[in-house]
């Protein structure tokens, strides 16, 4: 079976202003690289649908969902951007983009669990892993991975899912949503201290947080993954794996100071894929989070996809 690639042109409509690192060109860089390298031929391209408030409310409070959608609708109607924090801006295209991004994660989950594809990658924006149950922050409005994980549990009836986050920033929003939900095991590494300056002390017993110092390189990260992630993941035996795939730990990315390269993302994906084959019938849904150096992002996503698609 194939690797599905979920995206939508409306994900490019979200624009937080000139010079903002979380820009529409991120998706263009990925798509251009896939075409240039011929990787696009191996992928099953799918349009991301719109998520529903019911889906979102499995990860966020219903009041928050209604409030954010209302704000986005107001901005869409007025055409005047509104900042929700110093780094996160709602623009006229944000509503559609955010609904497509979470919708991609849900649709990918349905497709993988139905057997229509082996695994899926969601090339979407805005990202999601900083969005908490009731707060938008850090470029994020809805927590795409958490929405998808809860969909797999609450709608499809899975009993155990894993969330693996390799963004350079701690996924504080995901942690807030799934803390002490014993159906979910979250494992992550992240530069510390760095925005959002959290993660040093886990909020729940169902997570493995690996704060690493600036300038850590691939070999050190790989050793930590083998020692700290893998035994717990093997013991947990997830029935499906969700990935918060941030590529801003790359050594060329200015938003962090870690030293990963494409080969490290390839290795991490190989370890995740082997785990999924052993315990989860190969079922993986990966959602784009960070990655702001356009060339490094495109190359790293390609390395990730080559493993998922077995190219």
N, C-alpha and C positions, 0 to 999 in steps of 0.2 A: 504493500500500500504506500501511499504518498505522504509527503509532508505538505500540509496546508499552510498557506501564507495569507493571513487576514490583514487587510488594510482598507482604506477608503479615501478618495480624494478630499472629503470633508475634514479629515484629520489634519490637512494642511491649512485649513481656514483659521485655525486658532493661532493668533499672532499677538505676542506680548510686547511688541515694539522693536524698533531698530536696535541692533546690537545685543539683544537678549540671546543667551546661549541656547535656550530651548526654543528653537526656531523651526519653521516649516522645512527649511533646507535639509534638516536631518533626514527626513523621509526621502527626499529627492536623492541625497547622497547614497543611501542604501539601495534604492531602486536602480539608480544609474550603474552602480557597481555590479549589481546582480546581472544586469543586461550585458555589461562590458565583459564579464567573466563567463557568461553563458550559464550561470547558476539558475537563472530564471526558468530555463527549460525544465529543470528537475522539480519545480515547485507547482503546487496546485493553488492558483490564485483565487481568493474568495473575497467578495465585498463584505465588509463588516456591517451588520445590521444595527439599528438603534436599540439600546438597552431600555428596559422598562423601569419605572420607579420601584416596582415589586422586586425586581432583581437587585437593584441598588440597596434596598432596605434590608437585605440579608446581611449586609456588611456595615451599613450606615444606619443611623437613627432616621426614622421616617421624617421627623421634623427637619433634620439637616438636609435630606434629599429635596424636600419641598422648598426649603429656603434657598438652596443653591440654584435649583432649576429656575425659581422665580427671579433671582438676581440675574442669571444668564439671559432669561427672556427679556428682562428690562433693558439690559445692555444691547441685546440684539435689536430691540425696537428703537432705542434712542441713538445707537451708533456711537456712544461715548464710553470708552474703556473705564473699568473700575478696578482698582487694586484691592485684593483681599489680604495681602501682606506685602512687604517691600519687594519681594521677588516674583509674586504671582498675580497676574492681571487677567481679568475677564474682558474679552473683546467681543466683537460682533459675531465672530465665527466660533466662539468657544463652546456654546451649547451643543451644536451639532458634532463638533470634534469630540467632546467629552462623552457624549452618548454613544458615538461610534466606537470609541476606544474601549469602554466597558462592554459594549455590545459584541465587539470582536472576541473578547475573552470568554464571554458566555457562549457564543456561537462555536468557538473553537472547542470548548469543553464538550458541547453536545456532539460535535463532529467526531471527536476522538472517542468518546464513550460509545457512540453508535457504530464505530468501526468504519466510518467513511474515510478516515485517514489514520495513519499511524501516530502522528504527532502534529503539532501546529506551532507556528510562530506568528505573533501579532505585532506587526509593524505599525504602531499606533502612537499618537500623542493627543492630548497631554498624558504624561506618565501618571503613576498612581501610588507608589508605595509610601509617600509621606502623608497621604490623606488619611486622617484618623476617622473614628466613628462619626465625629461631629465637627470636623475642622478641615478646611482647605489650607494647604501650605506647601512650600517647597516645590512649586511648579505643578502641584497635583490637586485635583478636585474630587475624583472618585477613585477608590482603590481597586483598580482593575483585577489584580490577582486575587484579592480577598473576595471580591464579588464572585469570581469564577470558582474559587475553592468552596465557598459556601453553597453555590449552585450545585456543584458535584455532590456535596454532602446532603443538602436539604431536599433537592429535587431528584437527583439520581440515586440517592440512598447509599452512597459510599460510606464506609466506616472510618477510613484513615486516608488522609492526603498529606503530602509534604509540600511546603513552600521553601524554595531555595533562592536566596537573594544574594547576588554577587555584585551589586552596585557599590561604588566607592562610599556612598552615604548610607547610614543606618536606616533601615526601613521602619521608622518609628510608627508610621500609620498602620502598617500591617501588624506589627507587634501589638499595638493598642487594640486592634479589632479581634485578633485571635488568641490573645493571652489567656491561658488556662482553659482553652477549648481543646480538650484532650484528643479530639478527632484530628487535630492538625499538629504537625511537627514543623517548626520553622527553624531553618539553619541559615546562618549568614556570616559573612565577614565584611568589615568596613573599616575605613581609616578612622582613627580616633586619637585625639579630638578633631572633629570636623562637623560641620552642619549635619544634622540638627542637634549635635552635642548630647546624644543619648545613646543607650544601648550598653553602657558599661555594666549595669545591673539589670538582668532580664526582668520583665514584668510578670513572667509566668514560668511554670516548670516545663512547658512544652516548647522550649526554644533553646538553641545553642547559638549564643552570640560570640563572635570572635573579633574583638576590637584589635586592630593592628596599627602600629605606628607608621607615620609618613615614611616614604622611601622603601617600604617593604617591597620585595620583588617576587617574581613567580615561584621560585623554589621554596621560599618560606611559606607562601600561601598554600602551595600544594601539600607541604608537610602538615600544616594545620588541618587541611581538609581531610587528609588520610587519618590523622590522629583523633580529630574531634567530631567531624561531621559523619564520616562513614560508619563507624560502629553504631552510633545512635540511629542513623537511617536504616541500617540493616536490621537492627532490633525492632524498629517501628514497623517495617514492612508496608510502606505506603501502597495504596491501590491506585494512586495517580499522583503525578508530580507536577507542580506549578513552579515556574521560574520567573522571578523578577530579574530580568536580564538587563542590567545596567553595564555599560561598557566604558564608564568614566574612570575606572581604575587603571586604564591604559596609560602607559608612561608618557604618551603625547597629549593627554587631556589635562587642560589647565585648571579644571574645577576640583581636582584632587592631586595628591602627590604620591600615589602608588606607582609601581613599576611593572604592571602586567603588559604582555604582548599577545599577539594573536594566538601563538602556540599555547599560551596558558588558558585562553578561553576554549580552545579546541580540547585541551586535556580535561578541563572542568566539565565540559559538555559530554565527553566520552565517559567520565565517571558517573555522571547523572544518567546517561542513556543506559549504561550497563546495569545500574541499580533498577531503573525502570523495567528493563527486560527481565530481571530476576523476580521482581515483586509486583509490578503494575501492568503486565502485559504490554510493556513499552509505552504506556500512555503518558504523554508529556504535553503541557501547554506552556509556552514561553511567551512572556509579554515584555516588550521593550520598555525600559525605564530610562536611565541616563546614558550619556555618551555624547560629548559636545565638540570634540575635534572631528570634523566631518570625515576626513580620510580614515582616521583610526577607527571611527565608529563603523564605517562601511566595511572595512577589512575585517573587523572583529565579528560583526554580524555574519559575514560570509563564512568565517571559520566556524561559528556556531551552527549555521545552517548546513554546512557540509557534513557535520557529524549527525545532525538530526536526520538528514536525507540520505545518509550513507553514500556520499559521493566521494 
